[in-house]
Amino acid sequence: MPQSHKCTSALNFVFFSLFLVLAILLTQPASAHFSEGTKVRTILVAEQNGILVVYVRAPAPLVFSDLVGKAQVDQTPLESPFLRYEATGTGNRYRLNMSAIAQDRSSFETRLTEALVFSQAGLDLSAKIAGFTVHMQRPQSGFNSLSAAKAAIAEPTPRLDPLFGQAMVDYVVHLNSQDPMGILSVHAGYDPLVPGPGVTLDNHLIDARISPPVSLTAPGQLETPVVIDGSPLSTFGHFVFQGALHILEGLDHVLLVIAMALGVGATRKLIYLVTAFTLGHSVTLIATFLGATPSWPWFIPAVEAAIAASVLYAAIAAMIQRSGSLLVFAGIGLLHGLGFSFVLGDILGRDAPDLVPALLAFNIGIELGQLAILAATLGIVFLMKHLAEPALRPVRLGALSGIAILSTWWIAERINGLVYSV
């Protein structure tokens, strides 16, 4: 076989493989930017009179994650003197047993100290509970400053037994540290539980040992240690990474950028469209954190449906080679900025102490992720144009058709969710 035919066959195989990967990717559902099942644990580190102090606000199940995980694996009931089982007309559930906690505070405090392990220089620090309280559900008051954490701990425990899945536990731990201002790491002391469908877990970590405080986030249950070092630079880098990660993991955002690139190619018009899109999502990302968006229950599902519709528009516009006006893509940017703000609200919290640099870093991360998608898309188009030009048009139309089909499916899914939220 001539060398040119071998080269063409190899290239066809490569591009077919890429197309197949894209087709498989397009069958995956796009994760929503906001989940009502998001559970947040807040950890605030402070130094008081030479003592390293940690304030924690945790969903009750994370305090009992070892027992919950064991019950999930063994398919057995939860067993703890601090939990009360009750049967209802619609099913079975657990409540925190407040009388049992009051009668055996020392054992409950031991459970709190063992839920998280704090270390410095590779050595675990001994911990002592200096106070705790329980809330029926997540309080409206913030937990983003030392004064707010102190006020929360001072609140009385409820007389009624709160539902286990809704209760929050606030507690303060004094750590035996020779260097209260030194680098601190934290990880889970208990085995992880398996979150229910639609439930995600995040950790907000605030270092209030410096002024102004800095914050970062960590997903999951802290199975691996997370470092708290009080460095504004590392925190800035953390949120740059989060912004890039979000756009790369958000399939609807990725496909919108791909459709834009396939629509106009490496031209000056693409620069204009991307700039309009960037300005749009920057405006709503910032405005949302300044409280400029409504809190209606149907608002987030409506935005998610509109984002899916914008992806469909971009795909169809690219197929018929009508790229759309700058105002249209600025409007699309406004929609996607709302989507970005929903996820940033989950991982940062709108009452974070270092909100402005976190917003800036997150936005920079989004732009870096966006540039990476554009570079990858245009790079593939460039290679195909020079090495397998006859395949470029069908692959381009196939990719855009796949994007259009998937976004249509998302619209139907999200409109269904919107109907249920009204």
Buried (B, 14 or more C-beta within 10 A) or exposed (E): EEEEEEEBEEBEEBBEEBBEEBEEEBEEEBEBBBBEEBBBBBBBBBBBEEEBBBBBBBBBBBBBBBBBBBBEEEEEEBEBEBBBEEEEEEEEEBBBBBEBBEEEEEEBBEBBBBBBBBBBEEEEBEBEBBBBBBBBEBBEEBBBBBEBBBBBBEEEBBEEBBBBBBBBBBBBBBBEBEEBEEEBBBBBBBBBBEBEEEBBBBBBBBBBBEEEBBBBBBEBBBEEBBBBBBBBEEBBBBBBBBBBBBBBEBBBBBBBBBBBBBBBBBEEBBEBBBBBBBBBBBBBBBBBBEEEBEEEEBBBBBBBBBBBBBBBBBBBBBBEEEBBEBEBBBBBBBBBBBBBBBBBBBBBBBBBBBBEBBBBBBBBBBBBBBEBBBEBBBEBBEBBEEBBEEBBEEBBEBBBBBBBBBBBBBBEBBBEBBEEBE
